[in-house]
Amino acid sequence: MMSRRGLLWYSVLCGAGVLWSAVLVVTLALGHRPVPQAVGVGVAALLTVPGFAAGILANRRAYRTRRPLRLWSLASWVPPHVPTWAAIVAGAAFFGFWLAIVLAFIALKGNPQVRDGQYVLVDHDRVTAVTAAEYDRQLDHEQQISLSVLGAFAVGGTFLCAARATEHAD
């Protein structure tokens, strides 16, 4: 069984993943790339994945979870000791990352590639030549998708680890 201190540590780690991903998603949406794609996504993954896995395992073992009895009831998704405001904040953050994924997919016009020294977008065997600026923008959309997925997982990891770590013994 994982200790409460360990779960709190994973929750903080995932919280840092949420902030890291959110800051990078916002800066990418504003047209700036503060770090290379491999660094941004790699750091987000390192901050997110361990805590998310720990949160899933800790909650699965503790609550013997199963499908909620009432789909739209908050009480069926959130442990009873977790404040409602915490569940609402987590839900809003998750929705924000989901919205960033959808908007990035809408703006994505194809798979950016370099062919024969020319920037192109490939979409279902249709090749379109683009400028370097448009090529970079499409790369930013791909990075925004990756960071938003990791950010959504980080929200879940933060919530799950914190919920399990703050549970009061009866």
KEKE-921235 format. One record per atom (N, C-alpha, C): x, y, z. Coordinates in steps of 0.001 Angstrom, whole numbers, plus 500000, padded with zeros to 6 digits. Layout:
// residues N
XYZ/...
***
This chain:
// residues 170
500843498811500000/500000500000500000/500878501237500000/500498502226499283/501272503446499175/500943504376500347/501962505049500854/501764505935501997/501053507216501571/500450507875502534/499794509163502258/500811510202501789/501992510180502405/503032511128502017/503455510893500570/503575509634500186/503920509308498802/502849509772497832/501585509554498198/500488510006497332/500438511530497234/500708512204498349/500750513675498285/501891514137497380/503028513458497467/504156513797496605/503775513615495131/503125512496494805/502683512276493426/501640513314493005/500792513715493932/499796514737493626/500465516066493294/501472516429494064/502222517666493788/502942517556492449/503513516394492172/504208516172490910/503239516328489733/502066515740489842/501059515897488794/500556517336488703/500444518009489858/500054519423489845/501068520261489072/502352519942489237/503381520629488451/503216520297486972/502805519067486674/502535518689485288/501369519458484702/500346519698485530/499201520501485077/499662521916484739/500414522520485644/500882523891485402/501812523964484198/502763523019484106/503702522997482980/502938522884481656/502009521938481585/501245521736480356/500372522945480034/499727523500481055/498839524650480823/499616525857480309/500753526135480916/501558527282480475/502019527082479034/502487525892478709/502955525647477344/501810525670476328/500646525145476701/499497525170475788/499087526610475505/499044527434476535/498664528836476346/499689529567475485/500980529358475758/501995530047474949/501980529560473505/501719528271473293/501607527776471915/500386528358471221/499282528474471941/498077529067471358/498295530535470992/499176531195471737/499494532603471437/500560532747470360/501080531621469856/502022531673468744/503487531679469138/503801531304470365/505198531262470807/505558529829471171/506802529459470940/507289528134471332/508451528328472292/508186528286473618/509232528577474597/510288527479474724/509935526226474455/510878525109474537/510658524203473331/511692523452472942/511499522499471839/510438521458472185/509852520866471156/508753519925471361/509166518747472225/510323518186471993/510754517013472760/510908517356474241/511396518537474542/511573518947475938/510215519191476593/509351519934475935/508043520258476507/507210519027476795/507097518142475818/506281516943475983/506975515959476919/508296515854476827/509033514930477697/508919515288479164/509077516566479484/508948517001480882/507516516797481368/506538517111480516/505136516898480903/504867515423481193/505422514538480378/505223513106480595/505899512650481893/507104513138482145/507808512756483376/507071513233484622/506430514386484533/505689514914485677/504337514219485858/503762513722484783/502386513232484805/502238511732485007/502956510962484231/502697509523484160/502848508801485507/503911509037486286/504018508304487563/502862508599488526/502481509860488645/501395510217489551/500051509701489085/499813509725487780/498547509213487264/498443507716487545/499519506984487286/499511505541487549/499325505259489038/500006506013489884/499862505824491327/498439506131491779/497833507166491234/496457507513491595/495467506440491192/495631505888489997/494741504818489542/494888503599490446/496136503197490701/496364502013491524/495866502204492956/496146503368493543/495732503612494931/494217503625495062/493526504248494138/492067504305494212/491440502965493881/492022502255492956/491464500944492591/491568499980493765/492714499995494437/492902499089495575/492067499499496787/491949500800497003/491263501269498208/489752501166498092/489219501540496947/487769501640496819/487147500470496066/487970499600495517/487450498499494698/486420499066493726/486881500036492950/485982500838492124/485254500001491080/484104500487490745/483293499908489687/482530501070489058/481742500771488099/481003501829487418/480093502554488398/479942503874488220/479042504607489114/477596504143488943/476877504181490044/475482503750490003/474601504778489298/474911506047489505/474161507114488849/475158507930488029/475025507919486714/476017508498485815/476224509986486051/475183510758486284/475318512214486363/475389512733487790/475539511881488743/475644512307490127/477116512485490499/477481513662490977/478865513923491363/479310512992492474/478413512643493365/478759511772494484/479155510372494023/478713509957492852/479066508631492372/480445508606491717/481026509771491406/482339509845490784/483417510303491757/483056510998492810/484008511616493715/483852511011495105/484965510646495759/484855510139497129/484155511154498031/483411510697499026/482583511595499831/483364512635500634/484611512388500961/485364513344501772/485965514484500953/485920514400499629/486506515438498772/485523516599498656/485994517830498918/485092518982498806/484565519156497377/483346519618497284/482735519820495979/483526520799495138/484067521860495773/484829522847495009/486058522216494358/486674521233495003/487851520577494428/487455519770493192/486315519102493254/485838518346492101/485481519280490951/484909520429491255/484539521389490215/485787521987489569/486795522328490371/488045522869489826/488723521828488929/488766520586489388/489370519524488577/488594519330487274/487296519354487354/486472519216486153/486670520368485180/486778521586485697/486999522745484834/488378522684484172/489392522278484911/490731522152484335/490742521064483259/490101519933483549/490022518854482562/489307519345481305/488210520074481477/487471520618480331/488338521581479534/489139522398480216/490034523328479513/491033522598478630/491621521533479146/492549520748478330/491818520064477177/490618519552477440/489840518926476380/489532519949475276/489167521149475663/488876522196474682/490118522542473866/491280522586474512/492527522866473793/492820521770472766/492514520518473098/492705519418472141/491799519613470933/490531519892471187/489566520056470100/489965521223469198/490340522357469788/490709523521468987/491977523272468175/492920522547468733/494143522230467994/493846521281466837/492970520305467056/492595519407465963/491863520152464855/491033521102465222/490323521894464208/491314522700463373/492347523254464007/493327524080463299/494354523265462531/494468521990462809/495437521127462140/494969520863460713/495816521196459743/495435521070458338/496106519897457640/496923519168458355/497610518026457760/498848517697458560/499566516690458112/500785516263458769/501963517060458197/502601517915458999/503707518719458466/504944517863458213/505512518026457026/506712517301456638/507613518205455808/508868517773455680/509806518441454783/510137517438453685/509821517799452440/510104516940451293/510921517726450281/512055517189449956/512964517823448990/513268519266449361/513436519509450652/513766520846451134/512602521821451134/511402521336450893/510219522196450857/509262521776451976/508639522764452612/507672522490453675/506325522143453049/505785520999453476/504494520561452937/503618520052454073/502318520041453798/501332519415454671/500720518261453884/500702517078454495/500149515888453846/498845515541454545/497767515489453745/496454515155454291/495773514186453332/495733512910453710/495103511874452889/495627511897451456/496908511759451298/497593511716449994/497526513033449226/497023514064449840/497027515390449218/498189516169449821/499110516619448989/500302517330449442/500148518797449079/500304519663450109/500166521099449914/501448521774450370/502047522575449497/503242523327449872/502824524510450747/503601524742451813/503297525833452738/504568526599453060/504397527733453709/505541528537454128/506137527939455408/507318528404455732/507978527939456963/507151528322458194/506515529498458156/505703529941459287/504488529021459480/503832528643458377/502674527753458473/503105526358458921/504247525910458447/504799524620458873/505047524619460375/505673525668460888/505925525779462332/504623525837463121/503634526524462586/502344526635463274/501675525266463392/501778524460462331/501199523122462374/501941522237463384/503259522396463468/504016521680464497/503570522094465896/503286523392466056/502784523880467347/501440523247467702/500573523076466709/499275522430466971/499463520983467407/500403520283466767/500677518902467183/501190518856468621/502085519792468960/502604519838470321/501505520204471308/500616521082470922/499506521474471793/498600520278472082/498378519424471103/497562518230471308/498235517314472325/499520517061472134/500250516181473053/500245516733474471/500519518018474618/500560518629475948/499178518658476598/498138518838475811/496782518867476367/496352517491476857/496722516453476121/496406515093476577/497129514817477891/498417515147477954/499168514936479195/498644515815480322/498221517035480006/497646517915481020/496357517353481591/495518516772480737/494274516170481215/494573514977482125/495549514159481737/495960513052482604/496536513573483912/497262514679483862/497840515254485081/496748515744486027/495686516312485477/494554516722486320/493984515506487032/493787514426486290/493270513211486896/494212512652487951/495502512635487668/496473512138488633/496514512970489895/496468514284489733/496456515182490888/495241514920491753/494078514830491119/492835514631491853/492804513267492541/493176512221491819/493114510869492387/494075510697493557/495306511173493387/496296511024494460/495906511863495682/495464513086495436/495081513941496565/493851513392497280/492889512877496521/491675512326497142/492020511137498033/492883510280497558/493242509102498352/494126509482499548/495019510442499357/495937510830500431/495225511588501544/494149512268501241/493461513072502256/492277512357502866/492067511111502513/490958510364503091/491193510160504585/490153510352505357/490243510215506803/489915508777507189/490713508230508083/490441506866508541/489217506871509446/488348505903509229/487122505836510055/487361505047511302/
***
